[in-house]
Amino acid sequence: MKKVLFINTGGTISSSYQENGLTPTQSAENILAEIPELKEICEIDAHNLMSIDSTNTQPEDWASIARMVHRSLDQYDGIVIAHGTDTMAYTASALSFMLGTVDKPVVVTGSQVSILAEHSDSKKNVIDSFLTACGEVAGVFVVFNGKIINGSRSSKIRTRSYNAFESINYPYIGLVENGKVVYTEGVFANRSTVRHPYNDGYASEVFLLRLIPGTNPAIFDAIQGLGYKGIVIEGFGMGGVPFKERSLISKIEELMKDGMSIVVTTQCPYEGGDLTIYEVGQKVLEKGVIPGYDMTTEALVTKMMWALGQTTDPAGVAKIMATNYADEVSLPADTASL
């Protein structure tokens, strides 16, 4: 029987109603006690790393989770992390970069309803996560509502429904159906043999700016004055940035000359951006911004923080941002046909 580590960090799954609303109160042991059938799947060790609403999650917490996972991987066949849904995609993305190449499944899950509620989605999500953690495919995954999602491609798109998470611009790694993990055919065809080392360094000074018609160019002066080292800009459509009335181009150019790293992406979650198609994209691309392509906003933000934790040289940051660290998944030699 395989052995899995269960790490509790809080979130709705561990919450109960308190004076000021739902608050994480339940321990890892409490959660496991509500799902006795897990004993038939694997041996489990439980650990309570933190107990917070994920809205309160900070980059320091990503590093703490990464360190515990990294220290524990040699002792277990897989790891399951209970986490709040609100920032789960950020944590899963950050772990995808910090952990580097992992040889075992690292699964992040949670629920829309507390483990203590009668009709909660928590039991299914946790069971599905342990089945995935006992599987043969390694990587960082979000498991939710029967879907196995690459961690750096996950995004929360619904606030109440059980199918809260989606895989953005990338196929599901697999599904959990009738108690069995079914991996997606062909999803591993382009897997890389390049191995990336563990590195939990980060710089939290990254600002996310979503453009609206009429955005004041002076916002960039304010951002620079606050000491930010990087900006992720969500432009319009394919990633367009206005260059006529209230042009933002000159301010972006100024910041880049001062050493700021800037990514330009699209506000649209699906199908990605392309700064080469329209003039409003080419104008900003000519200044040397980093294209966001089809990455999620959560992945772009966490990857830039991670990149800036390794170097503040804009050329070095651009190289890291252009390198694929998180779409590969690993397979043991005897399962290469999956």
PEFENRA-V150511 format. One record per pair of residues at least 4 apart in sequence whose C-alpha atoms are under 6 Angstrom apart, sorted by the first residue. I is the first residue (numbers start at 0). GAP is how many residues later the second one is. D is the distance in whole Angstrom. If there is no record, write none. Layout:
BEGIN
{{I	GAP	D} {I	GAP	D}}
END
This chain:
BEGIN
{{0	41	6} {1	40	5} {2	39	6} {2	40	5} {2	41	6} {2	73	5} {2	74	6} {3	40	5} {3	72	5} {3	73	6} {3	74	5} {3	75	5} {4	39	6} {4	40	5} {4	74	5} {5	40	5} {5	74	5} {5	75	6} {6	40	5} {6	41	6} {6	74	5} {7	20	5} {7	40	5} {7	41	6} {7	73	6} {7	74	5} {8	40	6} {8	41	5} {8	42	5} {8	73	6} {8	74	5} {9	4	6} {9	14	5} {9	41	4} {9	42	5} {9	43	6} {9	73	6} {10	13	6} {10	42	5} {10	43	6} {10	72	5} {10	73	3} {11	72	6} {11	102	5} {12	97	6} {12	98	5} {12	101	4} {12	102	5} {13	10	5} {13	11	6} {13	12	5} {14	7	6} {14	8	5} {14	9	4} {14	10	5} {14	99	6} {15	6	5} {15	7	6} {16	4	5} {16	5	4} {17	4	6} {23	27	6} {25	4	6} {27	18	6} {27	20	6} {53	30	5} {53	32	6} {53	33	6} {61	29	6} {62	137	6} {65	4	6} {68	4	6} {77	26	6} {77	27	5} {77	28	6} {77	55	5} {78	27	5} {79	27	5} {79	28	6} {80	27	5} {81	27	5} {81	28	5} {82	26	6} {82	27	5} {83	26	6} {88	4	6} {88	65	5} {88	66	5} {89	208	5} {91	59	5} {92	58	5} {92	59	4} {92	206	5} {93	208	5} {94	4	6} {95	44	6} {95	230	5} {97	100	6} {97	101	5} {97	102	5} {98	99	5} {99	96	5} {99	97	5} {99	98	5} {100	94	5} {100	95	5} {101	37	6} {102	35	5} {103	34	4} {104	28	5} {104	33	4} {104	34	5} {105	34	5} {106	33	6} {106	34	5} {106	35	6} {107	34	5} {108	33	6} {108	34	5} {110	10	6} {110	11	5} {112	7	5} {114	7	6} {123	4	6} {124	19	6} {128	14	6} {136	193	6} {136	194	5} {137	191	6} {137	192	5} {138	190	5} {139	11	5} {140	8	5} {140	9	5} {140	10	4} {141	6	6} {141	7	5} {141	9	5} {142	4	6} {142	5	5} {144	18	6} {145	29	5} {145	30	5} {146	28	5} {147	24	6} {147	25	5} {147	26	5} {147	27	6} {148	18	6} {148	23	5} {148	24	6} {151	147	6} {152	14	5} {152	15	5} {153	12	6} {153	13	5} {154	10	6} {154	11	6} {155	8	6} {155	9	4} {156	7	6} {156	8	6} {157	6	5} {172	10	6} {172	11	6} {173	8	5} {173	9	4} {173	10	5} {174	6	6} {174	7	5} {175	4	5} {175	5	4} {190	137	5} {191	136	6} {200	108	5} {201	103	5} {201	104	4} {201	107	4} {202	102	5} {202	105	6} {202	106	5} {203	101	6} {204	23	5} {204	24	6} {205	22	6} {205	24	5} {205	25	5} {206	24	5} {207	23	6} {207	24	5} {208	24	5} {209	23	6} {209	24	5} {210	24	6} {216	31	5} {223	4	6} {228	31	5} {229	30	6} {229	31	5} {229	32	6} {230	31	5} {231	30	6} {231	31	5} {231	32	6} {232	31	5} {233	31	5} {233	32	5} {233	33	5} {234	4	4} {234	5	5} {234	6	6} {234	30	6} {234	31	5} {234	32	6} {235	4	5} {235	30	6} {236	29	6} {237	28	6} {237	35	4} {237	36	5} {238	26	5} {238	27	4} {238	34	6} {238	36	6} {239	40	5} {239	41	5} {240	39	5} {241	5	5} {242	4	4} {242	6	6} {254	5	5} {255	4	5} {260	53	5} {261	27	5} {262	26	6} {262	27	4} {262	28	6} {263	27	5} {263	28	6} {264	27	4} {265	7	5} {271	21	5} {271	22	4} {272	20	5} {274	6	4} {274	7	6} {275	6	5} {278	4	6} {281	4	6} {284	4	5} {298	4	6} {302	4	6} {303	4	6} {306	10	6} {307	4	5}}
END
